[in-house]
Amino acid sequence: MDDNLSEDVISVTELHRQLNDLLKQLSPEKLQVLADFAGYLANVESEAATQELLAIPGLLERVKQNQITPKTDYASWRNLRSDVC
């Protein structure tokens, strides 16, 4: 595993542990505030990812075209790539 990736996993695991420890100390009211803020952060991150995808030229049109393409026009990847499990 890449050293940076390993450090990120360790730090994320440590952050989860720290958050869990701190959550146990919060009142229900403060937990609600934290849940609302976490929801806001998740929404902001999701919106940024959506905007990044929408910025790819032609992506939305290709997705729409794929949605209307009859499924009979597709081939199973297992039939195309027997070496992939």
Secondary structure as GFF3:
##gff-version 3
##sequence-region A 1 85
A	DSSP	alpha_helix	3	23	.	.	.	ID=ss1
A	DSSP	alpha_helix	28	54	.	.	.	ID=ss2
A	DSSP	alpha_helix	59	68	.	.	.	ID=ss3
A	DSSP	three_ten_helix	71	73	.	.	.	ID=ss4
A	DSSP	alpha_helix	77	80	.	.	.	ID=ss5
###
